């Protein structure tokens, strides 16, 4: 391989790794968002407790 081909291969590898990292960040953020929405939904759907003795 020539120097230019090796350099473009390194750039391509870097770009693919960067894209993979960004996809993982988005998937994790969506998971956290889903868990938060689930917790809020459960709390909102529950009727308030009555404090009668």
Steps between C-alpha positions, in 0.01 A plus 500: 500500500616846427518766764191677370292181503609422857412853607154487342444160662589648839262791442221262400561287809493811719173619343336159545610484864370854555163406348478184713571699817231753411246223433575343838457838673162553331379149588603542866333843514178356357509221759540749784219710356273196477571405862428853617175518305397163640562617857305821443215310334473257792502779757239702308272200446493406869214657696609710797506322834232596745630584846188398688561294815 
